[in-house]
Amino acid sequence: MKTRLTAIFFCFLLFNIVNGQENLQTQLNYANGFFNSKQYYDAVTEYKRLLFFDSTKIYQYGANFKIGESYKAGAKFDDAIKYFSFAELNARNDDEIFETKTEIIRTNILRRTTERALQLCDDLEKDERFNAKVDTINYWRGWAFMLSDNWKSAARSFARINPNHELKLLAERTDKAKVSVTFAKVISYILPGAGAIYSGNFLSGLMSLGWNTLAGYWTINSFIEKRAFDGIVVGELLWLRFYRGAIQNAENFAIEKNLEISNKSLRFLQNEYKGTKL
């Protein structure tokens, strides 16, 4: 009798476990349906419901990872990193650990916490478990540099993968096309308007040069003709104003040109680049 009761108890327990696992799998499929149809808010709700009932912790990695992806797709990057970190804690092997760590890096890049992303790349590279994945690490390191407008460093990162890597060539072209803001200012101190011309704003540069030349002529001519008051007034109100304006404009034009160049490359990455993106 006792043996029979024990057998019945274990059968009942086994039935509940099997039935419970089937219900959890059904819930997972339901959540995945929302995720695959890009209904990320509903997906998060259903994955969290799955986690609540998952007493055996079988779905902890996958559900947390999917919640992280859903938050990332909705640009809720802090929440995404939180759940990717939960997934990492429940990872079952090195591949899953690496996958969650790279997702955290990618999310940090998107939320522009570049220093954190680069630090995580360095930490991954130092981990001997991931020596075979150094190309992937350099790939996302390169993306971190690109989105922080450091194209020269990005080119170096992609070159470690392949000297002819598409993104390495893009980063080099972008870096070479940009102008030096410092040089634009310095040459404007020497020759007003030269910085604007160097930055590609020829008309503005020529006008600045012309106004400075004219104001300088009026100022000097006033002193030569012993009209000191006129010379001071013209020098203070016109020449100095045009001179300072030329320097400031040179800096602004250089910054605007560099921003235009960077944005052109970023638009290419967004719309035309076929490789893996953030």
Secondary structure, 3 states (H helix, E strand, C coil): CHHHHHHHHHHHHHHHHHHHHHHHHHHHHHHHHHHHCCCHHHHHHHHHHHHHHCCCCCCHHHHHHHHHHHHHHCCCHHHHHHHHHHHHHCCCCHHHHHHHHHHHHHHHHHCCCHHHHHHHHHHHHHCHHHHHHHHHHHHHHHHHHHHCCCHHHHHHHHHCCCCCCHHHHHHHHHHHHCCCHHHHHHHHHHCCCHHHHHCCCHHHHHHHHHHHHHHHHHHHHHHHCCCHHHHHHHHHHHHHHHHHHHHHHHHHHHHHHHHHHHHHHHHHHHHCCCCCCC
